Amino acid sequence: MAVTAASRWSLASQLLSLCVPLFVSVGVAHAETLYNGIVLPAPWPPQRASLPDPLPPPPYLVSPPPVIPIDVGRQLFVDDFLVEQTDMTRTYHRPEYYAGNPVFSPDKKWEGNWAIPFSHGIWHDPADRLFKMWYAGDLRRKMCYATSGDGIQWTKPALDVVPGTNVLNETTRDSCVVWLDHNATDPRRRFKFAAWSEGGSGRVMTIRTSPDGIHWSEPLARVGDQLIGDRTTLFYNPFRARWVWSVRHSNPARMRKYLETTDLSTWTSAPTQFVNWIQSDNLDAPDPAIGVPCQLYNLDCVAYESLIVGLFAIWHGEKKSLNRPKLNSLCVGFTRDGFHWYRPVRTPFIPYSNQAGAWNFGNVQSVGGCFLVVGDTLRFYVSGRQGGVNVPDGGICRTGLATMRRDGFASMDAGSEERTLTTRKVRFGGKYLFVNAAASTGSVRVEVLDGNGQVIAPFSKENCDAIRADKTLAAVSWKGADDLSAVAGKDVRFRFHLTNGSLYAFWVSPDKSGASYGYVAAGGPGFTEPRDMPDR
């Protein structure tokens, strides 16, 4: 399903770095320029006494950098960060549920009615070329483990932790995240595990590590704070080499606070270090059958290509008289500085079902890692709760799958009349231009402009070899030029000419393979590291 929306905002912003190895979010006195030209303001992260409603556009869309470096990742059209002028129409898309859902269900006695990631994690591990899932069983009393060769058919291996089962931990907890840390220098800490629990010592976040995702260390850090709510999660921001806590807080409604660190193994926190980050606002539509204001139940994030994608679990209330669990749908948002969010569409990105008895009748939630890149598609695994009469905590809880085109969050579209899109000034070090476009009944042509808007020969529309195909990776070429090396390192604009088609992304690669050097979320078959590199 596609949702059209007009997006007419510019870009820019300022930000700054945290150079201490603990969770200390005090300001720093010097500016930090990001990979995409955005400059972070000091102090960083921004200190905000309250959160605006509705959410304003990010600073980098209001005041963009004068020149945007594009050497990292595919450049997506989810906002106008890259767009100076266009008469194309932007369409926002959402994934489609897999026809064979659910793909994962409880079938072991120790799982009870639960077999869902409650964040936890689903990753593709290049070490043994397997999809790996960490999930909750037995009403969150157990963390379990499963593997798959194709991501559809899953195996629950008998392990030695709790002999004869796939159980890894039998400590009652609420939210937790497993993260595959490709950058770990110590192989014993390749996997990170962060879990929230509440007991005699109060609310506690615990950090553990593992070489294989099965055998976990004793806690490396254990920090308690009454500000840390039960649906707290974390993610890694590779653009700034920071671990970021998405801290659940109620003020009084569910919302998010922000905390960052360079070192996840040793950290401290204090209430003054939590920064107000994001909440649901009045643009989030309540469920008409319940009619209560929405709240932000959870926020899982991951780096994808040249930005960070967030999956916002929007709470729409509860309706116990209808035998429905808490109603959570997933909406999508994007950030290019790691803090300020752009949420252009508020209809659910991955919705719950209104059909009684459906596996996702309510409480659809995301997983740690958010999604994977599998060939030309993105795979979103989500948990769903069936509900029912007199059943505890959501009834049978299973895991489903939704898919969409690679880079398919948004497209710039044209019909039979040719439309154009001109980028802002960009700079790159690569030589080969690629696009992700659907134009099998139309065409895409590109020209390169100088700082004054004049075509740079021979990179004209007339010399461009028209792309008439539907491909997520299509090379752009011109007669009279082998590549773009003549304009590498210079400030230029691209002007795209499109008829009867959709343009999803563009990028300039140093490699003829089209490797984007961007990030690939939770990975996928063929990727040997967290980036799309030429040796994949």
C-alpha angles and dihedrals in degrees: 000000000000128000118201121213137165113236117187110163131121129221147244141098144162131244142164144214137256109215101179121097094231136068094274111142099183117134124270124217100228133066124247120212114209129219090263098051096261113138116214118225126235127271097044130228095034114254112229126179091199139005122250122242116235102029111253123221114275116266091246090061092050095047112018127195114269090238126021119212109217103185093113117074140319112319109235127201097223090126139001096271090116099028123096098165136359143154092192120112120244118223124190116212135198132204124265121233115250112254092229096057134180097050096180130038140167111268103148122087092232091057096061108188095331131093104144138117106242085199091303100132149272115200139162107235113209091196092076100006095243136134107235128199131193112192147164123260133180098025092312093307092117137039111214136186135222137173136203139186095210105020092245106071110050132198124207102207124210104244136186098240094081096008116242094013139080091237116129101178136011100196115121110241141151120222122006139164133213114200127191102221107203090178096058109128091196110064089208088067099046091120123048124203124193120181136179121216139162128212143113091331093051126238110351137182114204127196122204133167136208140187094216107019090249108072110051130198127238112271113295091190132013117183128174127199130156089224090067108094128202099263096054115143138169141216139184121249103205093183089070101018092241133138108221127202116213095206118201111221136165116223083176096300123047111278140144134264124193132230128167138190141170092217121049095181098064119033144141131197140195130185091252089061094061111095125203104250120165142339140175112275138196092280090069106094118230119227104264092221091060105024101199123134114269124250133198105251098176143347121206117182140188139176112252121181105307101348145035120261120207127200107208115204101210114200113218097181133258135283108191091169086065091048090244125145120225107309111237125164125182120243126182133234138173136215130185097185098041095246115049113070132213112202106177098169126041100185109103116282089199109014134199118242125254091205111107111238095022115138088242099040087139147345102044109183138178131244132235107273089030099221145355135230111236112174109297094347140075116225121211115191114197137178122236135189122213101204123203145161116316095344122140125246101349103327118247108008118203140165126247139181136231126185139196140171117287108268085006100139092104138002135197107225140199134180131205091311112076116250130191138212122194119195127219117256109300134183129203142169098210131091110214126071120210134180137196103220142153105212106131091137095034138028146254122211128173135201130189120229132196126229091280094052095256122138114256110223130269092015097084131136090248092055094045116104104234117241109223102173146088104245137143088212117035124160119229117217139178133206110249097027132077093200145331097278091115090067100032112126092020130109106254141152128225119220115200121203113200136180128176094353153077130253116207106170146342133202142169115231131191087219132070087222089073095238105171099202086223129125124274104207109229092354130243144211112316097024115110095185138017092277135067098250130169095250093063 
